[in-house]
Amino acid sequence: MFPGGKINPKKMKQMMKQLGMEIEQLEDVKRVVIETGKGNYVFDEAEVVATIMQGATTYQINGEARFEPAALDIPEDDVKLVMEQTGTTAAAAREALAATDGDIAGAILRLTGA
């Protein structure tokens, strides 16, 4: 990209400043979390660099992410329906719904052994 392959960091910073670019390493980052509908991407001990150009800031995250699935939201009406159909407790109905990813029919079958 650049002739000679070696770039003086001081000159590079000067050129970036002339272009209106500024790069800042965020210090002491403990954790970065990206929340999605299906769960969270969690970066522990990530390196984060902020690049500011023409008034817009872009963040670059370097590190290994782990995925934490979102907790299943089980409506109370579903729990009541499974309880009515199987004669079980709310805790057992909720557990069966969680095990079947919220599938009411699957939870009923699981509890009745059918």
N, C-alpha and C positions, 0 to 999 in steps of 0.2 A: 504494500500500500504506500509506504514511504520509501524514497530512495535510500539505499544503504542499510536499511533494516533496523538501525539503531536510532532511537529518538531520545533526545534529552528531555527528561520529565519537566524541567523548568520551562523549556521552550514549548512543550506540548500544552502546559497549563496556560501559558501566555497566548497561544493560538486559540485555545478554547475560549478564553476570556474575550478575545477579539470577536469571536463568532457569537458571543452572548451566551455561552454555555458555562455552567458552573456545576462541579461534581462535589458531593459531600458524602463522606462515609459516616453513617450513623453509628455512634459509639454505644457500647454496653447494651446491645439488643439482647433481651432475654428470650423472647418468643414472638413469632409472627403467626397469626391465625387468619386464614381465608375461609369465610363462612359461605356455604352453599346450601341449597335446599336439601341436598342428599347427605350432607355432613360437612365436616371441617377438615381443611388441610392445615396441619400444624407443623411449623418449622421451629425446632429448638436450636438455640445457638446459631441463628442465621446471621449471615453478613448482609447488610442492607446498604445500598448505595442510592442516594437521591441525585438525579440529574435534573437541573433546572435549565430550561431553554425556552426563550421567548415567552416567559411568564408561566409556562406549564411545568409541573414537576412530575417526573417519572421515577418510580421506585423499582430497583432491581433486587431480587432476593436470591441469595446464593446459599444453598444448604439442602439437606435431605428432608423431605416432607413425609409425614405419616398421615394416613386418612382415618378420621374418626367418624363413623357413620352417625347420622342424626338419630336421636331417640325417637322411637315410634310413638306417635300421638294416637292413643286409643280413645275414641269417644265413649262417654259414659253410656250412651244408648246402646252401643255395641256390647258393652259389658253386661248390661241388663238383659239384652236379648239372649246372649249365650247362657246367662244364669237361668233365665226362664225355661230355655229349651233343654238344659241339662240338669237343673236342680243343684248346681254347685255354688260355691261361695264366689264373691266378687274377686277375691285374690286368685282363685283357680281359673276363673273365666278370663281375667286379665293376663295371667301367665300363658294360657292357651292361645289367646289372641296375639300375644307378643311372639310366641313360638311359631305362629303361622303368618307372621307379618301382617296382622290385622284382618286376615281372611276369616269371616264369621263362620262359614260352612266348615272350613278346615278346623277351626277351634271346636265347633260342636262335635265333629267326627272324632277329634282327638280325645275329647272328654268322655264321649259315650262309648268309645272303643269300637265303633261301627266301621 
